[in-house]
Amino acid sequence: MTVLDSFAVIAYLRDEPAASEVEALIRRADARLTALGLAEVVNHLLRVIKVEEEQAALDLAEIGLLDALAGGG
């Protein structure tokens, strides 16, 4: 299992220089995000980037991380 750091996911969503490396990890079937990591990503998207809640949820669902929480079974 690969547990992603919240800042890696944020870098991917913002298309920062590390985005391609993070994308490769996300595409692996075993990529996961902890519940705390998910909360940090959502908090950053809402407070810093100022996206709407619905858009934040869509962004995370689109890359499959809402269903891929570490320790979720």
C-alpha positions in Angstrom: 0.0 0.0 0.0 1.2 3.5 -0.8 0.0 6.1 1.6 0.0 9.6 0.1 0.9 12.7 1.9 -1.7 15.5 1.8 0.9 18.0 0.3 1.6 15.5 -2.5 -2.1 15.4 -3.4 -2.3 19.2 -3.3 0.7 19.4 -5.6 -1.1 17.0 -8.0 -4.4 19.0 -7.9 -2.6 22.3 -8.4 -0.4 20.9 -11.3 2.8 21.8 -9.4 6.2 20.4 -10.5 5.8 17.2 -8.6 2.4 16.5 -10.2 3.6 13.9 -12.6 5.3 11.8 -9.9 2.2 12.0 -7.7 0.0 11.0 -10.6 2.1 7.9 -11.1 1.5 7.0 -7.5 -2.2 7.8 -7.6 -2.6 5.5 -10.7 -1.3 2.6 -8.7 -4.1 0.4 -7.4 -2.8 0.6 -3.9 -2.6 4.4 -3.4 -4.4 5.5 -0.3 -4.9 8.7 1.7 -5.4 8.8 5.5 -8.5 10.4 6.9 -6.3 13.1 8.4 -4.7 13.6 5.0 -8.1 13.9 3.3 -9.1 16.5 5.9 -5.9 18.4 5.2 -6.4 18.4 1.5 -10.0 19.5 1.8 -9.1 22.2 4.3 -6.4 23.5 1.9 -8.7 23.5 -1.1 -11.5 25.3 0.8 -9.4 27.9 2.8 -6.4 28.5 0.6 -7.5 27.9 -2.9 -11.0 29.0 -2.2 -12.8 26.2 -4.1 -16.4 25.3 -3.3 -17.0 22.2 -1.1 -18.7 20.4 -4.0 -15.7 21.0 -6.3 -13.3 19.8 -3.7 -15.2 16.6 -3.3 -15.4 16.2 -7.1 -11.7 16.7 -7.5 -10.9 14.0 -4.9 -13.5 11.6 -6.2 -12.2 12.1 -9.8 -8.8 10.8 -8.8 -10.3 8.0 -6.7 -9.1 9.1 -3.3 -12.5 9.5 -1.5 -12.9 5.7 -1.7 -9.3 4.9 -1.0 -8.7 5.8 2.7 -5.9 4.0 4.4 -7.1 1.6 7.1 -10.5 1.5 5.6 -10.6 -2.2 5.1 
